[in-house]
Amino acid sequence: MAFLQANVFSNVLEMEVMLDIILPQETKKTFGTNTKGTSEDVPVLYLLHGMNGNHSVWQRRTAIERYVANMGLAVIMPSTDLAWYTDTRYDMNYWTFIAEELPEICHELFPQLTTKRAKTFAAGLSMGGYGAVKLGLRKPENFAAIASLSGGLTIAEGMDQLLEIKGRSYWEGIFGPLAEIKGSENDLIHLIKNLEAAQAPKFFITCGTEDPLHQSSTYTVEKMQEQGYDVSFEDGPGEHDWIYWDHWIQRILDWLPL
């Protein structure tokens, strides 16, 4: 595998943005692990961080590079700050960056990446789980499979819980008046109800049984099932931590339709 760190300019955000990238590279080593390479139509996983992370956190806290070594899969890990993958009320358009500009940048810099929906995926943890599911619901034409690990998926219904993490001014700076989140383009439950199941990607949702966000995941899965979505839910012992995420990202990689 090749591991790259890129500092790219976002015209949408009007600032430099960091990316970590894992690309397939054929290697034959005397010691260590040989890896599988490919030079065209490479499947791609956009892997999103949570509130306390950045572009580097998946690489530092898990063995993601080793896990994908023989998959022929590219992994794009962007830094998106604390903006919840949303076009914020403070005029920083992180949704537009992640949903529209980032794929364009990646295809410009790495033309071997696939442009096919069937080979394009997104996953994320916590805040990034919200971002990944949002990508699947608002850009279903671009993604074949979406995964959420311990996602904060019910911001409208669970705002009281989120207010214990950050104050009202933070959340209103991102989403606007809290009373207006429900039924908006940032409300995943609203999006689930208004997307035809046949148009949606397939989903994999997991959350630790000791995680405060477990109910958020089970409620979201229930709403997806009511609408006829292709959604898999698995949980197990675990909290909101890297022990859980390092284990379950391996299960998600096995689940991807490669």
N, C-alpha and C positions, 0 to 999 in steps of 0.2 A: 504494500500500500504506500501511497504518497500522502503525507500530511503537510498541508499548507496553511499559512496564516496570511490573510489578505486584508489590507487597509484600502477600502473602496470609498469613492465619493458618491453619496446619495443626492441626486438632484431634488428628490421629494423632500428629504429632511434638511437639505442644505448643510450637510456636515459629513465628516468622515465616519465610516462605520466599519467595525471589525468583523471578519468572518473567519471561522476555522473550517477547513475543508478536508475531507478524506476522499481520495480518488483511487480507484483500482489501478494497480501497477503490477505487472508480472514480475515476480522476483524468484530467484533460485539461490537459496542460502546454504552455506556449509553448515551453519548452526542457526537454529531458530526456525521460523515458520515460513514456508514458501507461500506466496499469495497469487491469486488469480487476477489477471489483467484483461482489460478490454478497451478498445480505442474508439468505439462509436456506439450510439444509442444506449448509453449507460443509464440504468435505472438510478433514480435520485430520491433521497429521503431528506426532507427539510426537518431538522431536529431542533426544537425550540426550548429555551431555558425558562426557568421560573423567576420569581420576584427577587431572589437573592443572588441570581447568577448573571452570567454574560456569555459571550460566544465561546469561552474557554471551559466552561464548567462541566459539560458532558465529557470532554477529553480528560479533564483532571480528576473527576470523581468516579468515572466508570472506565471499563476497558473497551469502550466502543470501537476503537480502531482494531483491536484484536477480534472482536465479535464479528466484524464485517469483512475480515481479511479474505475469505474465500467466497464471498457472495457476489462479487462483481458489482457492488453497490456504491454509489457516491453518497456522501453525507455532508450536507450543508448546515453549518451551525452559526447563525447570525446573532449579533448583539442587538437587542431591541429595548434596552433600558427597562424602566418600570412602567411602561405605557400600555400594558395589557393588549397589545396587538390591535390598537384602536386609533382612529383619527381623533386626536384629543381636542378638548375644548381650548387648550392653550396653544393650538395651531401647530402641533407637531403630528404629522400624518403617518403614524406608524403602521396603520392598516394598509394604506396605499403602498407604503414601502414594502411590506412583507408579502402582500398579495399580488402586486403588479410589478414593482420595480425590481425587487430582488431576483425573481426568475429571469428577467431580462438581463440583468448584470451577470448572473451566473452563466447564462447561455452565451453571452458575448465573450466572457473570459475562458470558459470551458466548453467549447463547441461540441465536445464528445457527449455531453449530457443529453439524455432523451428529451424530446418534445412531446412524447406520447402520454396521454392521460393514464393508460394502462400500466405505465412504469413509473409514475410519479406519486409520491407518498409524503405525508407529514405526520409528525408525532411531537409530543411535548409533555413536560411535567408541570403540575400546579398551574401557574399562570400560563405556561406554555401549552398545557393541555387544553385550556380555554382557547388559546390561539389556534391550535391545530384543528379542533372541532369547528371553530368559526371558519377556517379556511375551507373545510369540507362542506359546510352548509352554505356559504356565500359564493364559493368558487367550485361547485361540484363538477363542472366541466373540466377542471384541471387535475383532479386527484382521484385515484382509484381506491386508496385506502388511507384511513386516518386512525391514529391511536392517541389516547389520553391516559397519562399516568397521574393519578391523584389530582385530577383537574379541578379547578374552581369553575364549575360549569353552570352554576345557578346564581349568577350575580344579582338578578332581580329578586329571587326568592330568599337568597342567603345574605343579603346586604348587612343585616345586623351582625352576622358572624364576621364579615369582612371589615366592618367598622371597628372591630376589636384589634385588627391588624394595623390599619392606617386610619387617620382621621377623615372626616367628611370632606374637607377641602381637597384632599388628595383624590378621592373618588369622583368628586364633582369636576375637578380639573380634567379628568379623563373622559367621563361619561356625560357630564352635565348634571342638571338636577336629578337627584336620585329617584324621585317619583316618576321620571320620564323614561327610565331604563326599560321597564316592562313594556313589551310590545315594540321595542325599537330594533334596529339592525344590530345592536350589540347584545340582545337578549337571545341566548341560544335556544331556549325553550320555544320562543316565538318563531325562530327560524326553522326549528324542527317541524312545527305544525304547518308551516307555509311552504315547505319544499316537498315535491312529489318524491315518494320513496324510491321510485324507479330511476330518478335522476341522481340520487345521492350515492356517494362512495360507500364502501363498507367501513364499519367502525369497530374498533377494539377499545374497550374501556376497562381500566383496572384501578383499584384503590385498596390500600391496606385497611383491614377491619378495625384497626386502632387509630386510623387517621380521622381527624375532625371533618374532613371533606368526603368521607365515605358515603354519607347520605346524599350529597350533591351528585355523586356518580350514579348511585342506584336510581335516584329520581330521574336523571337524564336518560338512563337506559330504559326505564319504564315508559317515558314519553316517546322514545324512538320506537320501541316495540309496539306501542299503540298505533303508530303511524305506518308500521310495516317495514321499517328499516332493517337492513342486514347489519345487525349489531351483536358483537360478542362481549360478554361481561365475565370477567374472572377476578376474584379477589383472594386474599389470604392474609395470614398474620403479618402485620407490619404497620409502621407509622409513616409520618410525612418526612421521609429521610432517604439518603442515598443507598442505604442497604436495600431498601425496597426497590428503588428505581434501577439500581444496577442489576438486580435479579430479573425484574420484569421487562427491561428493554430487550433482554435476550429472548424472552417468549414472544415479544412483539416482532422482532426480526424474523423469527421462525414463521410467524403468521403472515408476513407480507407476501403478496401473490407474485413472487419472482419466477 
